[in-house]
Amino acid sequence: MPMLTTINNRRRQRTVDLATEELGGSVSGRTIGILGAAFKPESDDVRDSPALNVAGLLQLNGAAVNVYDPKAMENSRRVFPTL
């Protein structure tokens, strides 16, 4: 299982890297929208949510990140109140 966790974490960082490349090498000062925050569709479960992890990484790199998930907004705000 540790190998799978490593691969999953690399995919999250790769997503941030791709967004950064698409935005000219930096996300600083950019506003980025993330649609979906829950771990599973049609759920409010945000435990180890890849979307929230990516959103947090983008925010750490200077982006203003807006997250929307009709089912998981309350739990998302609890986990990441700055998004």
C-alpha positions, 0 to 999 in steps of 0.5 A: 500500500505505501507504493500506491500512496506515493503514486497518488501523492505524485499525481496530485503534485503533477496536477499542480505542476500542469496548472502552473505550466498552463499559466505560464510558469506561476500560479501566483496572483491567479484565481483558480476554481476547483469543481468538486471537493469530496473524496467520492462523487455525491458525497460530503466525505472530504477525508484525504480529498485529492481536490482539496490537497491540490487546492491547498498546494495551489494556494501555497504557491500564491493562487487564490483558490475557490472550491465548489462542491454542492454536497461537501461545502460545509466539510470542505470549509471545516478542513480548509477554511482559507479556500 
